[in-house]
Amino acid sequence: MHLRKMFAGAAVAATVAGVGLMAAPAAQAAGTAQTGAAGATAWIPWGTYADLSNCHHAGQWAVQNAGASNYTCSLNASQQYDLYIYRV
């Protein structure tokens, strides 16, 4: 009987921990989410570059080495390029 309670307690603890782990990324993404026509996304600002080639180079590096699944470079008001990466 004692062993059964121990396993039940462990199962409840694992379930609660799993729910907490699933909720944490959603809460973190909400802090950096931007809303658009398609809804909230996980685009994260990653830097500003003087020219487009440097921005693309940094974006490719982020995809290959920093866990980004995609990137975009957009021209800002000061004629520099803002790099945004997307993490899933």
SERO-4910 file (N, C-alpha, C, O; in steps of 0.05 Angstrom, whole numbers):
BEGIN
 pado doro    nc1    nc2    nc3   cac1   cac2   cac3    cc1    cc2    cc3    oc1    oc2    oc3
  Met    A     16    -24      0      0      0      0     18     25      0     12     44    -15
  His    A     39     25     16     56     49     18     70     53     -9     73     76    -18
  Leu    A     78     32    -23     91     34    -49     72     46    -70     80     62    -87
  Arg    A     46     39    -68     27     50    -87     23     80    -83     21     95   -102
  Lys    A     23     89    -58     20    118    -52     45    133    -63     42    155    -73
  Met    A     68    121    -60     93    133    -69     92    138    -99     99    159   -109
  Phe    A     84    117   -114     82    120   -143     61    140   -152     64    154   -171
  Ala    A     38    140   -138     17    159   -144     27    188   -139     22    206   -155
  Gly    A     41    192   -117     53    218   -111     73    227   -132     73    250   -140
  Ala    A     89    208   -141    109    214   -162     95    221   -188    104    239   -203
  Ala    A     74    207   -195     59    213   -220     46    241   -219     47    255   -239
  Val    A     35    248   -196     23    274   -193     45    296   -196     41    316   -209
  Ala    A     67    292   -183     89    311   -184    100    314   -213    105    336   -221
  Ala    A    102    292   -227    111    293   -255     91    308   -272     99    323   -290
  Thr    A     66    303   -268     45    317   -283     46    347   -278     44    363   -297
  Val    A     48    355   -253     49    383   -246     74    396   -258     73    419   -268
  Ala    A     97    382   -256    122    393   -267    119    396   -298    129    415   -309
  Gly    A    107    376   -311    104    377   -340     86    401   -348     92    414   -368
  Val    A     65    406   -333     48    429   -339     63    454   -335     60    473   -351
  Gly    A     79    456   -315     95    480   -310    116    484   -332    120    507   -340
  Leu    A    128    463   -342    147    466   -364    134    474   -389    146    489   -405
  Met    A    109    465   -394     95    472   -418     86    501   -416     85    515   -437
  Ala    A     79    511   -393     69    538   -390     92    559   -390     87    582   -398
  Ala    A    115    551   -381    137    571   -380    145    582   -407    147    607   -409
  Pro    A    150    566   -428    157    578   -454    134    596   -464    140    617   -477
  Ala    A    109    589   -460     87    606   -469     88    633   -455     83    653   -468
  Ala    A     94    633   -429     96    658   -414    120    674   -424    117    699   -426
  Gln    A    142    661   -430    165    676   -439    160    687   -467    168    710   -473
  Ala    A    147    671   -484    141    681   -511    122    704   -511    124    722   -528
  Ala    A    104    704   -492     85    726   -490     99    753   -485     90    774   -493
  Gly    A    121    752   -471    136    776   -465    150    788   -489    154    812   -491
  Thr    A    157    771   -509    171    780   -532    154    779   -557    163    784   -579
  Ala    A    129    771   -554    111    767   -578    103    793   -590     99    813   -576
  Gln    A    101    793   -616     91    816   -631     65    806   -644     64    784   -655
  Thr    A     45    823   -645     20    815   -658     20    825   -686     29    847   -692
  Gly    A      9    809   -703      6    817   -731    -20    805   -742    -37    797   -726
  Ala    A    -23    804   -768    -47    794   -780    -51    765   -773    -74    756   -771
  Ala    A    -30    750   -770    -32    721   -765    -32    715   -735    -33    692   -728
  Gly    A    -31    735   -718    -31    730   -689     -3    733   -678     15    744   -691
  Ala    A      1    724   -653     26    726   -639     48    709   -652     42    687   -661
  Thr    A     72    719   -652     94    704   -663    117    705   -643    116    718   -623
  Ala    A    138    690   -649    161    689   -631    186    702   -644    208    692   -642
  Trp    A    182    725   -657    205    739   -669    219    754   -647    207    768   -631
  Ile    A    245    751   -646    262    763   -625    282    782   -637    296    773   -656
  Pro    A    284    807   -628    305    825   -638    333    814   -632    338    805   -610
  Trp    A    351    814   -652    377    801   -649    400    820   -655    423    812   -652
  Gly    A    394    844   -663    416    863   -668    410    882   -691    390    879   -705
  Thr    A    427    903   -694    424    922   -715    450    923   -731    472    924   -719
  Tyr    A    449    924   -757    473    922   -774    472    945   -794    451    954   -803
  Ala    A    496    954   -802    499    977   -820    491    970   -848    481    987   -863
  Asp    A    496    945   -857    488    938   -884    474    911   -885    476    895   -866
  Leu    A    461    906   -907    444    882   -909    460    856   -909    451    836   -898
  Ser    A    484    856   -921    500    832   -922    509    823   -894    509    799   -888
  Asn    A    516    842   -877    524    835   -850    500    824   -834    503    806   -818
  Cys    A    476    836   -839    452    827   -826    446    798   -834    440    781   -817
  His    A    448    792   -860    443    765   -870    463    745   -859    457    722   -852
  His    A    488    754   -858    509    736   -847    503    729   -818    505    706   -810
  Ala    A    496    749   -802    489    744   -774    464    726   -771    462    709   -753
  Gly    A    445    731   -789    420    715   -788    426    685   -795    415    667   -782
  Gln    A    443    681   -815    450    653   -822    465    640   -799    462    616   -793
  Trp    A    482    655   -786    497    644   -763    477    636   -741    480    615   -728
  Ala    A    457    653   -736    437    647   -715    422    622   -721    415    606   -703
  Val    A    416    618   -747    401    593   -755    419    569   -751    410    548   -742
  Gln    A    444    571   -758    462    548   -757    472    542   -728    478    519   -722
  Asn    A    475    563   -712    489    559   -686    473    568   -661    480    559   -639
  Ala    A    453    584   -664    439    595   -640    411    585   -636    396    596   -619
  Gly    A    403    565   -651    376    553   -647    353    568   -660    330    563   -655
  Ala    A    359    587   -678    338    601   -693    329    583   -715    344    568   -727
  Ser    A    303    584   -722    293    568   -744    290    586   -769    288    575   -791
  Asn    A    290    612   -766    288    631   -788    298    658   -779    301    663   -755
  Tyr    A    302    676   -798    310    703   -791    299    723   -812    292    714   -834
  Thr    A    299    748   -806    292    768   -825    308    794   -819    314    799   -796
  Cys    A    314    809   -840    328    834   -837    310    856   -848    301    854   -871
  Ser    A    305    876   -832    287    897   -841    300    924   -837    314    929   -817
  Leu    A    296    942   -857    308    969   -856    292    986   -836    268    986   -836
  Asn    A    307    999   -818    294   1016   -798    296   1046   -807    307   1052   -828
  Ala    A    285   1063   -790    284   1092   -796    312   1105   -799    315   1125   -813
  Ser    A    332   1094   -785    359   1105   -787    376   1093   -809    400   1094   -808
  Gln    A    363   1080   -828    376   1068   -851    396   1046   -844    416   1042   -857
  Gln    A    390   1031   -822    405   1008   -814    386    984   -815    362    987   -818
  Tyr    A    397    960   -813    381    936   -815    378    922   -788    398    915   -775
  Asp    A    353    918   -780    347    904   -755    344    874   -761    329    867   -779
  Leu    A    358    858   -746    356    829   -749    337    818   -728    340    824   -704
  Tyr    A    318    802   -737    299    788   -720    302    758   -726    302    750   -749
  Ile    A    304    742   -704    305    714   -708    279    702   -698    265    713   -681
  Tyr    A    272    678   -708    248    664   -700    257    638   -687    271    622   -699
  Arg    A    247    633   -663    253    608   -649    227    594   -644    207    606   -634
  Val    A    226    569   -651    202    553   -646    204    539   -620    186    524   -612
***
